[in-house]
C-alpha cells in the first residue's frame, strides 16, 4: 500500500488536541539554529573570490541561518500555521532572553585577575541596534514565510511542495533582509549604502539558493514526518493573525 494512503488530509482546526510525536523536536531544532546563527554569524562580513567577478562580500550568518527558514517551512507544511506561529513566538522570546543574558553577563565587572573582558566584549557584546534589527526582521520574515507557505498549500491542494517552499522563502527572506540590513547597518561605520545593498541582495539570493539546493532534504524530512504523524494539515479556516500563540 502506498505510504500516502496512510496520511489523512485534515483541516488545521481539527488538530487542536491531537498529540504530535515529533513537533517538540522540530521546534527545539528551530530555536537552536536561530540562536546559534544570530550569535555566531549575524554581524560578520566574509568574502569569497568568484570567477570573473572577483572578491564578493557576504554575511557569514548565511551559512546556517537559512536552515531556520527551512525548518520553519517544515513546521508549517507538516504541523500547520498555528503551530509554526507558536514556534516563531518561542524563538522570538528566546532571542530576547539571549540578548538580555548577553548584556547582563558582558556588563558584569570582571574579576581583577581575569583578562578576557575585551575578547568577551568582542564576541558576545550585543549592539542594541543589531539586536533590535534581528528581532524585528525575524518576526516579520518568519510570519511572512509561514503565511505564504500555508496559503500556497491550500491553493495547490498540497501538490508541488517545492513551489511553496521556494516561493515562501523568496518572500520571507526578502522581508527579513529588507528589514534587517538597513536597520542594523545603514549609516554604521564601514557600512556604505552600496555595501548594505550588495550584502542584502547577495544574502537574499544565497538564502533562496540554499532553499533550492536543500529541496531534496525538505522532501525527505516532510515525507517522514507526515508518515510518522499520519496527517497532512491544511490551513483552510485558520486565523492568520500573528498576535496569537494558541493552536
C-alpha positions in Angstrom: 0.0 0.0 0.0 1.3 3.5 -0.9 2.5 5.5 2.1 0.3 8.4 1.1 -2.8 6.2 1.8 -1.8 6.2 5.5 -1.8 10.0 5.6 -5.1 11.7 6.4 -5.8 15.2 5.0 -7.2 17.3 7.8 -8.0 20.9 8.5 -5.7 22.5 11.0 -8.6 23.4 13.3 -9.3 19.7 13.8 -5.9 19.0 15.3 -6.1 21.3 18.3 -5.9 18.4 20.8 -4.1 15.8 18.7 -0.6 14.9 20.1 2.2 15.2 17.7 5.1 12.8 18.1 7.9 14.9 16.7 6.7 18.5 17.0 8.8 19.3 20.1 11.9 18.0 18.5 11.4 20.1 15.4 10.7 23.2 17.5 13.8 22.6 19.5 15.9 22.4 16.3 14.3 25.6 15.0 15.1 27.6 18.2 18.7 26.2 18.5 19.6 27.1 14.9 18.0 30.5 15.3 20.0 31.3 18.4 23.3 30.0 17.2 23.1 31.7 13.8 22.4 35.0 15.5 25.3 34.6 18.0 27.9 33.4 15.6 27.2 35.0 12.2 24.9 38.0 12.1 27.4 40.8 12.1 30.5 39.4 10.3 31.0 40.2 6.7 33.1 37.4 5.0 34.4 37.3 1.4 34.7 34.8 -1.4 36.5 35.0 -4.7 34.3 34.3 -7.6 35.4 33.6 -11.2 35.3 36.7 -13.4 33.6 38.8 -10.7 36.4 38.6 -8.1 36.0 39.3 -4.4 32.4 39.4 -3.2 31.2 40.1 0.4 28.5 38.2 2.1 27.1 37.9 5.7 28.7 34.9 7.4 25.4 34.0 9.0 24.2 33.0 5.6 25.9 29.6 6.0 23.5 28.4 8.7 20.7 30.9 9.2 18.7 29.7 6.2 18.3 26.3 8.0 16.0 28.1 10.4 13.7 29.1 7.5 13.9 25.5 6.1 12.7 24.2 9.4 10.1 26.9 9.5 8.9 25.6 6.2 8.7 22.1 7.5 6.8 23.2 10.6 4.2 25.0 8.6 3.9 22.2 6.0 3.6 19.4 8.4 2.0 20.9 11.5 0.2 23.9 10.1 0.4 27.7 10.5 -0.8 27.9 14.2 1.9 25.5 15.5 4.5 27.3 13.3 3.3 30.6 14.8 3.8 29.2 18.3 7.4 28.3 17.4 8.0 31.8 16.0 6.9 33.3 19.3 9.1 30.8 21.2 12.0 31.7 19.0 11.3 35.4 19.5 11.2 35.0 23.3 14.5 33.0 23.2 16.2 35.7 21.1 15.0 38.4 23.5 16.3 36.4 26.5 19.6 35.7 24.8 20.1 39.5 24.2 19.3 40.2 27.8 21.5 37.5 29.1 24.4 38.6 26.9 24.0 42.2 28.1 24.0 41.1 31.8 27.0 38.8 31.5 29.1 41.2 29.4 28.4 44.2 31.7 29.2 42.4 34.9 32.5 43.8 36.3 35.3 41.3 35.6 37.5 39.9 38.4 40.8 41.9 38.8 42.9 38.9 37.8 40.8 38.0 34.7 42.0 39.5 31.4 39.5 38.2 28.9 37.0 41.0 29.1 38.0 42.7 25.8 37.7 39.4 23.9 34.4 38.6 25.6 33.0 42.0 24.6 34.1 41.5 21.1 32.4 38.1 20.8 29.3 38.4 22.9 28.8 42.1 23.2 25.3 42.9 21.9 24.9 46.1 19.9 21.4 47.3 20.7 20.8 48.3 17.1 21.7 44.9 15.8 19.6 43.2 18.4 16.6 45.3 17.5 17.1 44.7 13.8 17.5 41.0 14.2 14.3 40.6 16.4 12.3 42.8 14.0 13.5 41.1 10.9 12.9 37.6 12.4 9.4 38.4 13.4 8.3 39.9 10.1 10.2 37.4 7.9 9.1 34.2 9.7 5.5 35.2 9.7 5.6 36.2 6.0 7.3 32.9 5.2 4.7 30.8 7.1 1.7 32.7 5.8 2.8 32.4 2.1 3.6 28.6 2.5 0.3 27.9 4.3 -1.7 29.9 1.7 0.1 28.3 -1.2 -0.6 24.8 0.2 -4.3 25.4 0.0 -4.0 27.0 -3.5 -2.1 24.0 -4.8 -4.2 21.4 -2.9 -1.0 20.1 -1.3 0.8 19.3 -4.6 4.2 20.5 -5.8 5.8 21.1 -2.4 8.8 22.7 -4.0 6.8 25.6 -5.3 5.7 26.7 -1.8 8.9 26.0 0.0 10.9 28.1 -2.5 8.1 30.7 -3.0 7.7 31.3 0.7 11.5 31.6 1.1 11.7 34.1 -1.7 9.1 36.3 0.2 10.2 35.5 3.7 13.9 36.0 3.2 13.2 39.2 1.2 11.2 40.6 4.1 13.9 39.5 6.6 16.8 41.0 4.6 14.9 44.3 3.7 14.2 44.8 7.4 17.5 43.6 8.9 20.3 45.1 6.9 19.1 48.7 6.7 18.1 48.7 10.4 21.3 47.1 11.6 24.0 48.7 9.4 22.8 51.6 7.3 24.9 54.6 8.3 27.1 52.5 10.6 30.9 52.8 10.5 32.3 50.9 7.5 28.9 50.3 6.0 28.2 52.4 2.9 24.7 52.3 1.4 26.3 50.4 -1.6 27.7 47.8 0.7 24.5 47.4 2.6 22.6 46.9 -0.7 25.2 44.5 -2.0 25.2 42.3 1.1 21.4 42.5 1.3 20.9 41.3 -2.3 23.7 38.7 -2.1 22.4 37.2 1.2 18.8 37.1 -0.2 20.0 35.3 -3.3 22.2 32.9 -1.4 19.4 32.1 1.1 17.0 31.3 -1.7 19.7 29.3 -3.4 20.2 27.3 -0.2 16.5 26.5 -0.2 16.6 25.3 -3.7 19.7 23.1 -3.1 18.1 21.6 0.1 14.8 20.8 -1.6 15.5 17.0 -1.6 16.2 17.2 2.1 13.0 19.1 2.7 11.0 16.5 0.8 12.6 13.7 2.8 12.0 15.3 6.2 8.5 16.4 5.3 7.6 12.9 4.0 9.0 11.2 7.1 7.1 13.5 9.5 3.8 13.3 7.6 4.0 9.5 7.7 5.0 9.5 11.4 2.2 11.9 12.4 -0.3 10.3 10.0 -1.8 13.6 8.9 -1.4 16.3 6.2 -2.5 19.6 7.6 -4.3 22.3 5.6 -5.0 25.8 6.9 -8.3 26.3 5.1 -10.0 28.0 8.1 -7.0 29.3 10.1 -6.8 32.7 11.7 -3.5 34.0 10.3 -3.2 36.8 12.9 0.4 36.8 14.1 -0.7 38.1 17.5 -1.7 34.8 19.0 0.2 31.8 20.3 -2.5 29.2 20.7 -3.2 26.3 18.3 
